[in-house]
């Protein structure tokens, strides 16, 4: 995966900006709502699938990230694709 094709979360591609976008509440059913402006800027539409990625420190989850499933698929293909070519060849 080249620099141009890399996802925005790829730390090896230079500086990335992190910020608090919103504070969400969890309702009784465990549901949360992402604000519309955030969904729009992230290109999240009804029916899109999001992968939930957790980060642990000292055995406890300290950070949860959402990645569009299609982007995650592309990242995995980018990493595993060249390796699979070597195995199959």
C-alpha positions as a Python dict, from the first residue, in 0.01 Angstrom:
ca = {
    (1, 'X'): (0, 0, 0),
    (2, 'X'): (159, 326, -109),
    (3, 'X'): (158, 653, 75),
    (4, 'X'): (-127, 779, -143),
    (5, 'X'): (-339, 467, -72),
    (6, 'X'): (-273, 452, 302),
    (7, 'X'): (-562, 504, 541),
    (8, 'X'): (-573, 822, 744),
    (9, 'X'): (-509, 626, 1065),
    (10, 'X'): (-175, 488, 944),
    (11, 'X'): (73, 636, 1192),
    (12, 'X'): (365, 569, 957),
    (13, 'X'): (230, 825, 708),
    (14, 'X'): (322, 1137, 904),
    (15, 'X'): (135, 1354, 1149),
    (16, 'X'): (-228, 1281, 1229),
    (17, 'X'): (-466, 1505, 1419),
    (18, 'X'): (-657, 1360, 1713),
    (19, 'X'): (-931, 1545, 1894),
    (20, 'X'): (-1247, 1490, 2092),
    (21, 'X'): (-1527, 1510, 1835),
    (22, 'X'): (-1822, 1453, 2067),
    (23, 'X'): (-1927, 1317, 2403),
    (24, 'X'): (-2183, 1039, 2362),
    (25, 'X'): (-2431, 889, 2605),
    (26, 'X'): (-2514, 520, 2616),
    (27, 'X'): (-2885, 447, 2656),
    (28, 'X'): (-3047, 160, 2847),
    (29, 'X'): (-3017, -66, 2541),
    (30, 'X'): (-2644, 7, 2500),
    (31, 'X'): (-2695, 227, 2195),
    (32, 'X'): (-2513, 549, 2109),
    (33, 'X'): (-2574, 810, 1842),
    (34, 'X'): (-2292, 963, 1639),
    (35, 'X'): (-2369, 1329, 1567),
    (36, 'X'): (-2484, 1396, 1211),
    (37, 'X'): (-2201, 1636, 1127),
    (38, 'X'): (-1946, 1373, 1235),
    (39, 'X'): (-2119, 1101, 1028),
    (40, 'X'): (-2124, 1335, 728),
    (41, 'X'): (-1755, 1429, 759),
    (42, 'X'): (-1660, 1060, 806),
    (43, 'X'): (-1873, 952, 511),
    (44, 'X'): (-2084, 720, 727),
    (45, 'X'): (-2422, 640, 573),
    (46, 'X'): (-2717, 427, 689),
    (47, 'X'): (-2633, 60, 639),
    (48, 'X'): (-2254, 111, 657),
    (49, 'X'): (-2065, -140, 869),
    (50, 'X'): (-1816, -19, 1128),
    (51, 'X'): (-1546, -230, 1290),
    (52, 'X'): (-1491, -167, 1661),
    (53, 'X'): (-1123, -178, 1751),
    (54, 'X'): (-1020, -177, 2116),
    (55, 'X'): (-683, -95, 2268),
    (56, 'X'): (-585, -246, 2602),
    (57, 'X'): (-344, -127, 2866),
    (58, 'X'): (-279, -324, 3183),
    (59, 'X'): (-562, -564, 3095),
    (60, 'X'): (-828, -293, 3062),
    (61, 'X'): (-973, -137, 2749),
    (62, 'X'): (-854, 223, 2743),
    (63, 'X'): (-956, 328, 2393),
    (64, 'X'): (-1222, 226, 2140),
    (65, 'X'): (-1198, 323, 1773),
    (66, 'X'): (-1446, 288, 1488),
    (67, 'X'): (-1319, 208, 1138),
    (68, 'X'): (-1538, 169, 832),
    (69, 'X'): (-1537, -204, 759),
    (70, 'X'): (-1450, -146, 392),
    (71, 'X'): (-1140, 49, 499),
    (72, 'X'): (-1041, -227, 738),
    (73, 'X'): (-1079, -482, 458),
    (74, 'X'): (-854, -271, 234),
    (75, 'X'): (-594, -243, 512),
    (76, 'X'): (-592, -619, 567),
    (77, 'X'): (-562, -686, 193),
    (78, 'X'): (-274, -439, 175),
    (79, 'X'): (-88, -623, 449),
    (80, 'X'): (-179, -983, 365),
    (81, 'X'): (-195, -955, -15),
    (82, 'X'): (180, -939, -76),
    (83, 'X'): (239, -1211, 183),
    (84, 'X'): (-18, -1441, 18),
    (85, 'X'): (148, -1390, -323),
    (86, 'X'): (476, -1514, -172),
    (87, 'X'): (304, -1818, -20),
    (88, 'X'): (111, -1912, -335),
    (89, 'X'): (401, -1852, -577),
}
